[in-house]
Amino acid sequence: MTSDPAIPAENGTGSDTVTSTGAVTGRRAELARLRDLAATSAVVERAKGAVMALTGCSAEAAHEELLRRAKAADRTLIEECWITLGGSAPDRTASAPDLPASSSAAPGIPLSGPSREPADDGSTALGRLGRALVGVRTPQELAGCLLEHLADTVAADAVLIFGRHPAGGLELLGHGGIDAQLAAQWRQVPPVTAIAAFDALRTGRARWLEDPAEDRKRYLLIGDPPERWLSRAWLPVVTDDDAEVAIGVLRTRPGPFTAPTREHLRAVVRLCAGRLRAFDARPEPVTDGSADAVQAVLDALPGAAMFLTPVRAPSGEIEDYRIGAATPEAIDVVGRTGRELVGLRILECWPPIADETLWQRCLDVLGAGKPYEAEPFAQADVVAGSAELSTYTVRVARLNDGLVISWIRHDPSDRQEQRLADVQRLGNLGWTNWNLITDEVSCSAQIFTVLDREPAHGPVRLTELPALAVPEDAPGLTRAIGSLAHEGRPVDVPFRVRTARGVRHLRVVAEAVADLHGTPVEVHGFVQDLTAQRNAELALVASERAVLTQHGALQAERALAARLQHALLPLPDKPLRLAGLRVEVAYLPAQSGIHVGGDWYSAIELPDGSALFVVGDVAGHGIDAVATMAQLRFTAKGMVITGSSLTGALARLNTLLLHSRDPHGTATMVLAHYWPDERRLVWAQAGHPPPLLLRDGGVRQLGRPRGMLLGASNTPVFEELEFRLEPGDRLLLYTDGLVERPSEGIDHGIERVARGLLARHTDEPGSLGPLLAAVLEEERRDDVCVVDVRVPEDLTGTV
C-alpha cells in the first residue's frame, strides 16, 4: 500500500533517470506481479462467495469445494473459479447435439467427462487461458485475449463477441482480427435468424459453418468479402440456463472443426462465461451508517487511510474486511484510488496482507480496542518514472464495529537518521564529537556498545581514551591523540581494551577542525569494534600456517617416496634387447596431487634365454604404495626365475597381500613369459587391462584369461593363455592410467590408445614418447607405466 502514484511516467530525461532504469524496471515488474495476484485473488474470492451463497458453508469450506471440483474435473483452480462464476450447469451441448449450418440433421459430438484440450496442444492450454482472463477488463480485451489463445490452438484468424441488445437484435461487444470498418458495419445486427450468431443464441446450440457454399444459402455471412473466412463457429455463452452472448471463431482454413477442436471451444466458452458476468459485477455497498460520515472526513484528510468493516463467515470468523471509506491518496496494487476502493474487499486490493503480521494485529485491535502502531517498514514507490524506497508506519484503531487504518510516510530527515543508525549498527561503530574549548562531548548511543560502557557513566573525553587501552597500546594512542589535539594531525589508530567480554580490538579514526588561526578547536570521528575481523584474521593466519606445515610434510613424503621409487624402479635411457626383442619402457607420474603412486614394471631376460615382462598397479599412493610395489615386483620376478608358473606366482602374490600389514591392500598385474625359439608368449593377469597387439595394420586386445584382483579373495582363480608372436608385431603392456579418463569409460580409452598406436606407429627407436604425448591429457590424474615390446622384421633362427 502506498500514498504515492503507483503508475510510473512513460518517459524521463537526465542522467539520474538513466541510472535508476534497472530499479524502475524491477519495481514495475513487482507492481505487475502484485496486480496479477490481486486480480487472481479477486476471482477466487468471488467464486468462493458464489459457493457460500449456494451452500451456506464457510469460506474455508468453499475454497476446499472449489479445489475438489477442479481436481475431479482435471482443471486448474482458476478455471474452476471462472466456470463457477459463469453459473454454468453441465454443458447443454453435452446432451443436445450441435447442428452444423449445412445440415440440421447431422448429429454433434457429445462431451464425455471434463473438458479437454486438442491433443496437439497439451493439457495446460486452458490453464494458461484461465490465468490470462484474470487481467482482462473489457469485452474488447476479452476478444483480443481469445484470439491470441485460439490462434495457436484452433488456428483462429478472428474472434467476435455479440451480445443481445435491450432493443432486440445483437450488439458487437468486442472483436479481434477484423478492421475497424468491418466492425462498424456489424456494430448493430437486426434480430433475424439469417445471422448465425443470433441463431446460436436463440437455440442455445453451437453453429458450425464448414461449407461456404451451403452456409451462404442459410446465413448472411460476415466478411468483406465473406469468402475470406472458409470455416466459422458460433457458440452461445450459457449462464443460468440462458444465453445472452455468442462468441464467433472465424478461420481462413477450410474444412470442418474436428471433434477435439469443438470440445476445446466449448471449454473456452465455459471459462468466458465467468469473465463476462464479472464485467457487470459492482462492489457491494457498505451498509454501516457511519460509512458516509467517515468518508466525508477522509475526503478532507491528507495521506492514505481507510475505514474497514469486517466480513464474517457463517461461523462468525472474520474472513476479510470491506472498504467503507478511503482517502483520495489511498491506492491499491491495481491502481484504484479513493472512492473507487469503496465496497471492495481488502484481499481483492492487497492479497499479500493475509500473510502479514498486520492481519493478526487488525484482529487484535478489533477485539481488544487498543490501537496498534507497527514498526517502520520500507515500501518501494515509483514516482515520475523514478524508483524510490520510502519508509512508512501503519496505525490501526477501532471505530465502532470497524477499523481505521492509516499509512504515514516518514519525513526524509527521519529516514536519513534511521539510515545513519543502521550504518553504525551494521558497521559496529559509533560517532563522537569532542569540543576542545568547552570540553563538551556529544556521541551516538552506539559508542557505549562499542566501548562496553554504561551510558550512566557518560561519554568518554578525548584525553580519557588512552586510559581505556591495555598498557601495551596506551603510549601509542596517547601520542596520536596529542598530535591530533595540538597539531591537528588526523589519526587512524588500532588499540585494545579489556572489557567484561574479554579483550576487544578497536580502532579510532578522527580529524580536527581548526579556527582561523589554525588552532584545533573541535575533533570529530568514530570508534569501531574490529574484534570479529581481527579474530578472523588470526584464525586465517593459524590456518595458513597449519596448511603450510602439512604441505611441507606431504612434499617431504613425496620426495622420499620418489627417491625410493627411482631406486627400486630405475628407467633405462635407451631401448633394451631381451630374448631377441626390442623393449622400451616409460613411467610418467601423476601431475595432480602430491603423492607418488604404485605403478611399476619389470622387463628382464631370464637365465634360460627367455624374457619376463610385468606391469602392475598397487592401490593407493605414498610410501606404503611404493613399499608394496617393491615387495610385489621382486617377489614376482623371483618366483618366475625359480620356475614357478605365472598362475602360481599370482596365487602366492595374492596370499602375500592378504597377510601384509595392510589387510585391505589390493593390486592389479599382468605377467608375460616369452620363449624366443618358438616365439611363444604365455601370459596371465589379475584384474588388469589386457595388452594391445599391433599386427598387419590393425590393433586388437589379446584374449583375456580369467584372473581376480590381488588381495580381494582367499580363493582366487587365475588362468594362462598363449599365442605366437610374428615378425613386425608390437605388444603394449600398460597400467590403467593410460586408458582411464573421468569423462569416458575404459573401453573408449582403449579405443583411443589403439587409434593413437596406429597413427603414431614407426619402427624407429624412441617412438614410445611421442605416442604417450599424443594419447594422454595435459594433466595426468594417475600414474602411467608402459612396456613396449617390438618383434624385429628380420627375426631369424626361429621355428
N, C-alpha and C positions, 0 to 999 in steps of 0.2 A: 504494500500500500504506500502511496506517495501523495504528496501535496503538489508536486510539480507536474507539468505536462509530460506524459509518457510517450508521446509520438514525436520522434525527432524530426528536425527540419531536413529537407532533402538535399540541401546544398550548404556549403560552408567554405569560407576562404581563410587564408592566413596559414602560416606555418604551424601555429599551435593546434589548428584543426587537423592538419595532416598528421601530427604526432599522436593524436588521440584516435586515429582511424580504427586501429585494432580494438581499442577499448569500446568504441561506439558499436562496432560490428558485434562484439561479444554481448554487449547489453541488448542490442536489438534481437539477437538470437535468443537470449534468455527471455526477453519480453514476448517473442513469438511463441516460445515454449509454454510460458505461463498462460498466454491467451488460448492456446490449444487445450491445455489442461483445464482451464476454466470452462471452455465450451464443451469439452467431453464430459466434465463433471456435471454440467447443467443437463445434458442429455440423460445421463444416468439418473440424476435426481428426479427429473420429470417422469422417467419410466418407473422409478420406484414409487412415486406418488400415484401413478395410474394403477399400479398393482395394489397399493394400500387402499385406494378408494374402492376398488372392486372387492377386496377380500377382508378389509379391516385389520390387516396384520400390521406388525411393527415395521419400521424402516429396515432394520436388520433382516427380518424375515423376508421382506420384499426383495432385498438385494440377493439373498440366498435363492429365492424363487427364480429371479432372472438368470442367475448363474446356472441353476438346474435346467431351465428351459434351453439356454444356449448350449449346454453340454449335450442334452438329449437330441437337439436338432443339428448338432455339429456346426454351430455358428459361434462367432465371437460375441462377447458381451455387448459391444456397441451395435452389432447387427440386431441382436435380440431387443435392445432398447428401442431402436428405430421401428422395428416391427410392432412392438408393444404400443408405442406412441401412435402408430398408424391405426391402431384399433382393428387390425385385420384379423378376421377369423380365418380358418383354413381356406386356402385359395379356391374361389368359386370355379376357377377353370379346372380344378382337380377333379370335380365331379361332373362338370358340363364341358363339352368339347369346344375348342376354339375353331371357328369356322373360317377357312380361307375365303378370300373375297371372290375367287373364281368359282367356288363350288360350295353351296350351303350344306351339302350332304356329306362332305368329306369329314371324317372324324378327326379330332385333335389328339394330342399326346398327353394323357393324364399324368399327373405327378404322383410319384410313389416315394414316401419318405421326405426328408428335409430337402430344401432347395440346394442344388449343387452348381458348380461352375462348368463351363465347357471343358472337355477332357484335356485340351491342349493348354489350358490357362492355369492349371493348378487350383488348389483349394483355398488360396489366400486372396483371390481377386475381390470377392465380396467383402472380406475383412478390410482390404485397402479402401474400397469404396465407402464402407461404413465410417472409417476414420476421416476420409475426405469430406463426407457430408457434414461433419461437425463444424467445419469452417464456412459452410455455405449460408448466406444471409438472405438471399432473394431467389425467386424462381428463375430469374435470368442467370444467376450464378449457378443454380442447380442444373440448368441446361448445359452450360459450359462444362461443369464437372462430369455430367453423364457422357458428353461427347468425348471427353478425354479418356474416360474409362472404357466406353464401348468401342472406341476406335480400335483398340487392341484386342478386345475380347470377342467382338462380333463383327468387326470391320465396318462400323457405322461411319457415315460421312456427314450426317446432320441429325440433330435432335430438336424436336419441337414439343412444347408443353402447352396444351389448350385446357382452359377451364370453362365451366358453364358461366354464362353471363346472366346477371339478375333479370335482364330484359328478354332472355331467351337467346339461343344460339351459343356461340363459343367466342372466347377471347384468347388471343395468343399471350400467354403469361411469360414465356421465355423461349429462347431459341439459340442454337449454335450450329455453325456450318452453313448458314444461308446469309445473303447480303441484306442490307437494310431496306432496299427497295422491295424485295420479295416479302420481307417481314411486314412492311407497311401494307402491302396488298392483302395479306392474310391476317391482319390485326383483328378484324371482326368477321365472323363467319355466321351466316344465317342458319336457323335451325332446320336444315334439310338432311334427309337420310343419305343423300348422294355424297356426303362428306364422310370419309371413313372414320375420322376421329369421333364425330357425332354418333355414328352407328355403334362404335365401340362403347361409348358412354350409355347409349340408350339400351343396349342389350346386356352390358356388363361383361362382354366377352372380347377377347383379343381378336384383331383382324390382321390376317397375314396376306399381304398383296405381293404375290410372287410371279404373276404372269401379266406383264403390262398390257398386252392386247386384250385380255379378258377383263382386267381391272378397270380399263378405260370405259368399258361398257356399263359398269355399275357405279363408278365413283368419279367425282370431279377431282383430278389429281393435282397435288401441289407441285409447282415447279415452273421454271421458265427456261427451257421447255420442260414439260412434265417427264419426257423420256430421260431426263438427266439421272433420275434415280430408278433403277431397274427392279428393286425389291424394297418393300416397306413393311413396317409392323406398327400397329396402333394398339396400345394396351391400356385398359382403364385402371385407374388407381382407386381401389375399393377400400373405403373406410366406413366401418359401422354399417355394412351391407348396402352401401350406396357409393356411387361413382360420380365425382364432381370434376375430376381432372383426367385427361388422357395424355399419354406420352407417346410420341411418334419417333421411330427409328428409321432413317432413310439411308439406303446404301446404293452406291453405283454398281455394286456387284450383282450380276443376275443370278437367278436360281432361288430355290426355296430356303427357308430358315430351317436348319437341321434341328432335330429333337433336342440335343444339348443346348443349342443356341436359344431355342424357345424357352427352355427351362431356366436358363440363366437370366433371360429378360424378365421372366415372371418374378424371379427372386429380386432383381434390381428394382422392379416396381414396388414390391412389398417394402423394401427399405425406404424408398422415396415417399411412401405414404406417411411415415412418421415425420419426415423432414417437412413435407408440405403442410401438415397440421400444425407443426411448430411455428411456421411463419405467422400464423394467426394468433399464437399464444401471447397473452399480455401478462405483465406482472400482477400478482394477486394484490388486491387492495389491503391496506392495513386498517383494521377495524378499531384500533385503540384510539379513543377520543383525544388523547393528549398528543397524538402524532402531528396534527395540524399546527398546534401551538408550538411544539418543538421545532417543526420545520421553519416556522416564521422566525424563531430565534436563530436557528442555524444559518438561515439565509444571510443574516447580518454579521456572522462571525467569520474571522479570518482563520486560515489553517484548515486541516482536514478533521472532520468529526462526523459521527453518525449516531442516530438513535436506533437501537435494535430491540425487537421483541422476540421472545423465544418461540420456536416452533417445536411442539411436543409430539411424540409418538403416542399411539393408543395406550402404551404402558405408562405414560407420564414423563418419560425420559426426554430431555432436550436433545433433539437430533439436528437442529440448525437454528439460525436466527434470521428473521426477516427485517430488512432495512425499512424503518418507518420514516426516517428523515435523514438528510445528508447536506453538508455544507457544499458550496459550489466547487471548492478545491479538492474534495474527496474524489478519487478516481480509482477504478478497478483495473485489473490486468488486461481487460478487453478494450479499455479506453472510454467506458461510460463514466459520466461525471454527475455530481449533484443530484438533481431531481430524477435523472434517468435511472438512478440506482434504487429509487423508492419502489418497494414491492418485491424486489428481488431478494434471493437468499444469499447469505454470506458465502456458503460453499460454492455457489454459482459464480461469485465475483472473485473470491480468493480461495481456491481449492486447497493450497498448501497449509492454510490456517488450521485445518483439522489435525495436522501432525505437529503443531507447535504448542509450546507451553501456554501461549495466550489463550487457547481454547479452555484449558482447565482453569486458568485464572478467571475467565469470564464466569464459569460455573460457580467458582468460589465467591465472587462478588455478588452474583445474583442470589446466592444462598445466605451469605453472612451479612451482606450490605456494606462491608468495609471496602473502601476504594483501593485500587491496586495501581502501582506505577512500576513499569518494567525498567530494567537496566538499559542504558543506551545501546542501540544496535545500529549497524551500518546498513544502508539501503542504497542501491545503485539507481541513480536518476539520469535520464538523458534529456538535456535541456539545450535547445537551439543547435542540435547536432553534435554536442559535446557530452562525453560521459563524465559524471561527477558522483563521487561517493559521499553521501550525506549521512549525518548521524541523527537518529530520531529517538524519542522516548514515547512509549504508549501509556496512556492513562485510561482506566476503566472505572466508572462509577454507576451506581444503581439509581434509576429514576422510575418511581412507581414499580411496575412489574417488568420494566425493561432496563436496558443499559445504555449509557452514553459512553462512547469510545472515541478517543481523540489521539492524533499523532502530532507531536510537537517537534519541529525541526530546530536543532540547536544552532546558535549563532556561530559563524566561522571562528571567532576568537575562542569559544568554548572548545571547538574541535581541535584548534591548534594547541591549546593547553593539554587536552587529553592525549594528543599525539606526542607531546613532549614527555608527559608522564610515562607513556608506553615505551618511548625510546630509552628512558632511564631504567625502567624495569627490565626490558629485554637486554640492554647492554650492561646491566648490573653496575650502574654508575649513578652518582649524584652530583649536582652542581652546587657551587658555593661562591659567594662574593665577600671579600674582606675589605672594609673601608679602613685604610691606614691612617686616616686623620681622626676619625671618631671612634675607631676600634670596634665599630659595629660589624656584625656578621649576619648575613642572610643566606639561607640554603634551602634546598628541596628536602622533602621528607625522606627521599631515598638515601640521602647521605648518612642518616643514622643507621640504616640497614647495612650499608657498605662498611661503616666503621664499627658495627656491632655495639652501638652506643645508645643508651636510653635517651629519648627525647627530653625527659625531665632534666637531664644534665646540661641541656643547652647545646648550641653549636660549638664546634672547635675553632678557637682563634688560630690564626696563621702561625704565631710563634709557639703554639702548643702542639702543633702537628708532629715535630720531631720527637717529642716525648712519648708519643704512642708507638713509635717504631722500636723494633728489637735493638739491643745495644750495638750489634754489628752494623746496622743500617742508619742509626741516628746521626753520626757525624756527616755522612754524605748528604743526607736530607737537610741538615742544618745549614751546610754551606750553600746548597742550591736555593733554599728559601731566603737566606741572607742576600745573595746576589740578586734575587728577584725583587725583594723589598727595597734594597738600596740602589741597585744599578738598573733595575727594570729588565733584567735578562729573563726570557721565558724559561720555564722548567718543564721537563718530562722525565720524572724520576721514579723508578720502581723501589718499593720498600716493603718490609714485612711488619705485621703487627701480631701480637699474641692476644687471642680472644678466648671466650668460653668455648668456641667451636674449634679451637686449635689455632695454629699459625696460618694467617691469611696473607696472600700475596696481593699487594695493592699497587696502584700507580697514580701519581698526582701529575696533572697537566694544567699549567696555569700561565697567565701572562699579566703584565702590569699595564695600567692606564696612567699616563703621566699628565701633569699640569703644563701650563705654558712654558715653565722653566725646565721641563724635563724631569721633574721630581715625581717618582711614583706616588700616587695618592689612592689607588684602588687596585685590587687584584681579583680577577675572576678566573675560574677554572672548574675542573671536576676531579673527583677521585673515583677510580674504577677498581672493582674487585676482579683480579685476574687469577684467582686461586684455581678455578676449574681448568683454565687454559694452561697454567703452569704445571698442574698435576698431570695433564695430558702430555705436555712436552717431556716431563721427567719419565713418564711411563713409556713414551715413544723412544727416548734415549736408551732406557734399560732394555727395551725390546730389541732395538737395533744392536746393542752390544751382545745380547744373547744370540741373535741371528748370526752375527759375525763370528762369535765363538764357535757356534755349531757348524757354520760354513767352513771355518778353518779346520775343524776336526774332520769333517767329511772330505775336504780336499786332501788332508794328510792321509786319510784312509785310502782315497783313490790313488794317490801317488804310490803308496806302499803296495796296493793291490796291482797296480800297473807294472811296478818293478818286478813283483813276484811273478806275474803272468808272463812278462817278457823273458824272465829267466827260465820258466818252465816251458814256454811255448815260443822258441826262437823262430823267426821268419827268415828263410833263405833269401839272399839278394839276387839269385839267378835261378832259372828252371833246374829241377832235379832230374837225373837219369836213374830210373828204378826199373829193373827187370825188363829193359828194352823200351820202356815207356818214357815220354817226356811229361813231367809233372810240374805245375805251377800252383802255388798256394797263396792265399790272401786272407788277412784278418783285418777288419775295419771295426773299431769300437763305436758304440752309440755316441751320437752328438748331443742328445738331450739327456739331462740328468748328470750326476757326478759320480755314479758308481760304475765299477768295472764289471763286465758280465762274465758268464761262464762258458762261452763258446770256445771250442778247441778242435784240433785236428791232429792226425798222425799220418805220415807218409814215409814208410821205411821199406828197405829191402831186407828180407829175412835170410838166415844162413843158407837155406836150400835154394836160393836164387829167385824165390817168389817175392811178391810185394804185398804189403798190407796198407790199406787206405781206410782211415776212420775220420768221421766228423761227429761231433756231439754237442749237446747244449744242456747245461745244468740250469735248473730253475733258480732264479734269484740273482742277486748282484753282490759285489763286495768281496771281502776277504773270505767269507765262508764259501761262496760260489767258486772262487779261484782254488781254494783248498780241495773242494770236492772234485773239481775238474782235474787237478793234478793226480788225485787218487785214482780216478777212473781211467785217465789216459795211460798211466804207467801200468796199471793192473791189466787193462785190456791188451796192451802190447805184450806184456809178459806171458799172459795166458796163451796167446796165439803162437808166440815164439816157441813155447814148450809143448806145442802140439794140440792144444785144446781146439775143438771145433768152434765155429762162430756162435752157434746157438748155445753151446756150453759156456762160452765166455759171457754171453749176455745173461744167462741164468745166474752165474756166480756174481756178476756185477749187480744184478737185481738184489741178491741176498746181501751184498756189501752195503748197498744204500739203505735197505730195511734195518740194518743193525748199526748204522752210522750215528753220530752224535745228534744229527737232525733226523728224527724218525719220519718226518713229513717231507724230506727232500726227494726230488724226482729229477729225472734226466731223460733225454732222447738221444738216439745214437744210430749210426749206420756203420757196419763193418763190411769191408770188401777185400777178398783174398784173390790174388791174380797169379796164375801159373803161365809163364811165357811160352813154354814148349807146346802147350795145347791152346794157347790164347784163351784160356778158360777163366772166367770170373765167377766166383761164388760170393753171394752177399746175403746179409741178414739185417734186420732193422728192429728198433724198439721205439715205436711211436713217432717215427721220423719221416719227413717227406722223402719220396723215392728219388734216386738220381735221374738226371736227364741225359739222354743219349742222342747225339747228333750223328746221323748216318745218311749218306746219299741225298743230301739236300733237305732232310726232314728232321724234326726233333720230336721225341716221344719220351714218356716216362717209362722206366723199367717196371715190369710186372712186380707188384709189391707182395712179398711174403708176409705171413702173419707175424705180428710182434707187438708186445704191450709196452707201455711206458715203464721205464725202470723205476722201481720203488713204489709202484702202485698196487702190487698184488703179491701174496705169498706163493701163488701157484701160477706163474706166468706161462704163456705159450709162445714159443719162438720157432720160426721155420727158416730154411735156406732155399735160395733159388740160384741157378747158374745159367750162364749163356756165354757164347764165344764173341770175343772182340775181333773186328775186322780191320784191315789196314785203312787208315784215314778216319777211324772212329774218334769221337771226342766225348768223354764222360765227365759230367759235372756233379760233384757231391757238394752239398751246401747245408747251412743251417737256416732256420725259418726266417731270420731277419732279412734274407734276400727276397722272399716272396710274400711277406706279410706287410699290409698297409691297413690303417684304420678304416679307410674308405672302400676297401674291396675284400672279397673272400680270397682264401688261399688258392682256389682253383684259378681265379682270374690272375693272381700273382704269378703262378707257374706259367700260364699262357703268356704273360708279359715278358718273363725272362726267356721263354722259348723263342719269342719273336726277336728279342734282342740278340739271342745267340745266333740266329740265322742271319740277321742283318750285319752283325759285327764279326762274323767268323773269318778268321785268317789263319794260315799255317805258321805265321811268323811268331817267334817267342815274344812274350810281353804283351799279348793281346788280351789278357785277363783284366788288366787295369781299365782300359777303355770300355770293355763290356760292363764292368760294375758301375762305372761312372754314368753309363747310358741308362741303366735299368733301376738305379737307386734314386730315392728322393734327395733333395738338397739337405734336409735334416734327418738323419737316421735316428729312429726311436729305439732300435735294438742293435746288438752286435751282429756282424756278418762274418761268417767263416766259410771259405770256398776252397775245394781241392779240384783242380782242372787237370784231367788225365787225357793225354794225346797218344794215339797209336800211329806211329810213322807210316807213311805210304809205302816206303821201300822195305818193309819188315821182311826179313829173310830168316831161314833156319827154323821155321815153324812147321808144324804138322799140316 
